[in-house]
């Protein structure tokens, strides 16, 4: 039994470190597709900070992980007005702040709410 517990602990530690230095763009937010050409992404830094772009405004925040749990927020952003981008941006910020757990599958990051329901799927990108 101790060997299984050790293997599980090592696996969760690797998941947390895989976010450091990586950038992700949403492909789905609440089951709605996000076109690849939208300039929306989040980058996880090694000092517990995140930054990115919501499609219009730059944002920054803090994050913490423990195993597969994640806490992002609160999010602060610039306040430019961009017609047609408001809904996407507010949805993106909302799913980031409401994420409670995550799963990492190679180049896909899935965020889940407190009920275990997927709320966003993100694809690894080179914006880091």
N, C-alpha and C positions, 0 to 999 in steps of 0.2 A: 504493500500500500504506500509506503513512503516514496518509492520510486515514481509511482504514478503522480503523486502530489508534486514532486519536484519537477517532473516533466511538464505538468500543467502550469506551474508557476513560471518556469522558463519560457514557455510559449506565450504567456500573457505579457511578460516583460518585453519580449521581442515585438509584440504588437504595438506597445506604447512607443518604443523607440523608432519604429517605422514611420511614424508621423513627423518626427523631427526633421526639419529641412526639406519637407515635401510640400508641393502645391497641388491643389485639387480644384477642378471646375465641376459644377453640378450638371448632371445629365438629366436628373429627375428631381423635382421638388413636389412633394405631395402628389406623386404619380403623374405630374404634368411634365412633359419634355421641355428641356432647356436647350435651344439651338446652340451648336458648338461655336457659332460666330459671336455669341453674346460674350462680352468682356466681364465675366463673373468668375472669381476664383478666391480661394483662401490659401494662405501659406502658414505653416506651423514652424515657428522658430524654436531653437534649442533652449531659450531662456524663459519659456512659458508664455510667450506672446504670439499672437496671430495678427496678420494683416492681409489685406486683399482689396478687391473691388467688387461692389455689388451690382455692377452694370452701369452705374452712373457715378456713384460716390466711392472714394477710398474709405476703408474702415480699418480699425485696429481694436484689439481686445487682449484678453488673457485667456489661457486655457490650462486645464489640468486633466491628466488621465491617471487611472488606477485600474490595472487590468483592462477590462473592456468598457469601463465607465469613462465618461467624458463630461467635462463642464466647460462651456465656452461663454464668456460674457462677463459683464455687460458689454455690448458693442457700442463704440463711438464712431461717428463717421463725419465726413464733410457734408455740406448741406446744399449742393448744387441741385438745380431743378433740371430734370431731363424728361421731357414729354415721352410717354410710352414706356418708361423704364421703372416707374414707381412700384408697380405691383410685383414685378420680378425681384426687385431689390428688397422690398419689405418681406417678401416670402422667404428669401434666402437668409436674411438676418434673423427672422423668426425661427427657422428650423435650426440654425446654428445655436441660438440661445436655448432652444427647448430640447436639444439632443441630450440624452441621458446615457446611452450606450452606443457602441459602434462595433462594426466588423470590418476587417481589412482583408481583402482577397486580391493579392498581387497589385493590380492597378485600379481596383475599385474599392471605394470607401462607402459603407452604408451607415447612415445615422438612424437611430431609433429613439422614439419618445419614451416616456416613463411607463407606457403600457406594452412596450416591446414591439410596437408597430413601426415599420420603416417610414421615415419622413423625408429622406433625401438619399440620393445615390450620386456619388461624385467620382470622377475619373481623374487619375493622376495626370498632371500636366507639367510643363517645364517653366512655369512662371516663378519658381522659387528664387 
